Amino acid sequence: LVGVLVLLPFDATLQQLARAVNEYLWGDTARVLEWLGDYGQGMWVVLIAVVVWRLDPARRRMLARWRLAVALAFVLVNLTKMLVGRPRPKFDEPGLFLGPFGAYPLGPGRGVCYPWEFWRAYSWELWSFPSGHAAYAAVTTVFLSRAYPPLHGLAVGLAALVCVCRVLFGAHYPADVVAGAALGAIAGR
């Protein structure tokens, strides 16, 4: 919470800096960062689960706890997204928080949307706060750190890279990733 409150006044400035850095990323560098930026979800989760299942039967039970932690993070993150209603950085309104009942015009042909309208195709554009990627990366980091303490530094580094990538690629503001990582760490514990 303190990290979020400290970062909020600097979100716009840090996002502009991230956009400037992003202009210099191209080719393989951008592709590798995008792939690493998905640590904690997608193929990363499948890969980690298969490796643990196949190579470490003694820790298979921990996979069920990890799955529960991911489910808890999913609920916490998505409820918070709908209650806060912060538009994504592409709208360039870092100080705007709609709350659950504030509507936002998404542009021509898409109309006005409320953050809680999860069934609408573009409602995710009002779900910047908190970052789900950062939350799932934190849950995965807690799991790997507890299951395999020597991997702690690597897991923390990957989670930090996820947070940087989410800002760098314009998906979130810095406060969003800090909040997401905190919720993920809570769910993981």
C-alpha positions in Angstrom: 0.0 0.0 0.0 2.8 2.4 0.8 4.6 1.6 -2.5 1.4 2.3 -4.4 0.8 5.6 -2.6 4.4 6.7 -3.2 4.3 5.8 -6.9 0.9 7.2 -7.8 2.1 10.8 -8.2 4.9 9.6 -10.4 2.9 7.2 -12.6 2.5 9.7 -15.5 6.2 10.6 -15.6 7.4 7.0 -15.3 5.0 5.9 -18.0 6.4 8.6 -20.3 9.9 7.4 -19.6 8.8 3.8 -20.3 7.3 4.9 -23.7 10.6 6.5 -24.6 12.6 3.4 -23.7 10.1 1.2 -25.6 10.7 3.1 -28.8 14.2 1.6 -28.8 13.1 -2.0 -28.3 12.7 -4.0 -31.5 13.1 -7.5 -32.9 14.4 -10.3 -30.7 14.8 -8.0 -27.7 11.2 -7.1 -27.6 10.0 -10.7 -28.3 12.2 -12.1 -25.5 11.0 -9.5 -23.0 7.4 -10.1 -24.0 7.9 -13.9 -23.4 9.7 -13.3 -20.1 7.0 -10.8 -19.2 4.5 -13.7 -19.0 6.3 -15.5 -16.2 3.7 -16.8 -13.8 1.1 -17.6 -16.4 0.5 -19.4 -19.7 3.2 -21.7 -20.8 5.4 -20.8 -17.8 2.8 -22.3 -15.5 2.5 -25.4 -17.6 6.2 -25.8 -17.9 6.9 -25.4 -14.2 4.0 -27.8 -13.2 5.2 -30.5 -15.6 8.8 -30.2 -14.4 7.7 -30.5 -10.8 5.3 -33.3 -11.5 7.8 -35.3 -13.5 11.0 -34.7 -11.6 10.0 -34.1 -8.0 7.1 -36.3 -6.8 7.7 -35.3 -3.2 6.5 -31.7 -4.1 3.5 -32.6 -6.2 1.2 -31.7 -3.3 2.6 -28.2 -3.4 1.2 -27.8 -7.0 -2.4 -28.0 -5.5 -1.6 -25.2 -3.1 -0.1 -23.2 -5.9 -3.3 -23.6 -7.9 -5.3 -22.4 -5.0 -3.1 -19.4 -4.6 -3.5 -18.6 -8.3 -7.2 -18.9 -7.9 -7.2 -16.6 -4.9 -5.0 -14.1 -6.7 -7.4 -14.2 -9.7 -10.4 -13.4 -7.5 -8.6 -10.6 -5.6 -7.1 -9.0 -8.7 -10.3 -9.1 -10.8 -12.5 -7.8 -8.1 -10.1 -5.0 -7.4 -9.9 -4.2 -11.1 -13.7 -3.9 -11.3 -14.0 -1.9 -8.1 -11.2 0.6 -8.9 -11.8 1.0 -12.7 -8.5 2.6 -13.7 -8.1 3.1 -17.5 -5.0 1.6 -19.2 -2.1 3.9 -19.9 -3.1 4.2 -23.6 -5.8 6.6 -22.5 -3.2 8.7 -20.8 -5.3 9.6 -17.7 -3.1 8.3 -14.8 -5.0 10.1 -12.2 -8.4 8.7 -13.2 -10.0 6.1 -11.0 -13.6 5.4 -12.0 -14.7 3.3 -9.1 -17.3 0.6 -9.8 -20.0 3.0 -11.1 -18.0 5.4 -13.2 -18.4 4.9 -17.0 -15.7 5.7 -19.5 -16.0 6.3 -23.3 -13.8 3.8 -25.0 -13.9 5.5 -28.4 -15.9 5.4 -31.6 -17.9 2.3 -32.2 -17.2 0.9 -28.7 -19.4 3.2 -26.6 -19.3 3.8 -22.9 -18.2 1.0 -20.5 -18.3 0.4 -16.8 -15.4 -1.5 -15.1 -17.7 -4.2 -13.8 -19.0 -5.1 -17.3 -16.6 -8.1 -17.6 -18.6 -9.6 -20.4 -18.0 -6.7 -22.7 -15.2 -7.0 -25.2 -13.3 -3.9 -24.1 -13.9 -3.8 -20.4 -10.4 -4.9 -19.8 -9.3 -1.5 -21.0 -10.5 -0.2 -17.6 -8.6 -2.8 -15.7 -5.2 -1.3 -15.3 -5.1 -1.5 -11.4 -3.8 -3.9 -10.2 -1.7 -5.8 -12.7 -2.7 -9.5 -13.0 0.6 -10.4 -14.6 2.5 -9.0 -11.6 0.1 -10.8 -9.2 0.6 -14.2 -10.9 4.4 -13.7 -11.2 4.4 -13.0 -7.4 2.3 -16.1 -6.7 4.7 -18.2 -8.8 7.7 -16.6 -7.0 6.3 -17.5 -3.6 5.7 -21.1 -4.8 9.1 -21.6 -6.3 10.9 -19.9 -3.4 9.2 -22.2 -0.9 9.5 -25.4 -3.0 13.1 -24.7 -4.1 14.8 -22.0 -1.9 17.9 -21.9 -4.2 15.7 -20.5 -6.9 14.5 -17.6 -4.8 16.8 -15.0 -6.4 15.9 -16.1 -10.0 12.2 -16.2 -9.2 12.3 -12.7 -7.7 14.3 -11.4 -10.6 11.7 -12.8 -13.1 8.9 -11.3 -11.1 10.6 -7.9 -11.2 11.1 -8.3 -14.9 7.4 -8.9 -15.4 6.6 -5.7 -13.5 9.1 -3.7 -15.6 7.8 -5.2 -18.8 4.2 -4.4 -18.0 5.1 -0.8 -17.6 7.6 -0.8 -20.5 5.0 -2.2 -23.0 2.3 0.3 -21.9 -0.1 -2.2 -20.2 0.1 -0.7 -16.7 1.3 2.2 -14.6 4.1 1.5 -12.0 1.6 1.7 -9.1 -0.5 -1.0 -10.8 2.3 -3.5 -10.9 3.3 -2.8 -7.3 -0.3 -3.4 -6.2 -0.6 -6.6 -8.3 2.7 -8.0 -6.9 1.5 -7.3 -3.4 -1.8 -9.0 -3.9 0.0 -11.9 -5.5 2.5 -12.2 -2.7 -0.5 -12.2 -0.2 -2.3 -14.9 -2.1 0.9 -16.9 -2.5 1.6 -16.9 1.2 
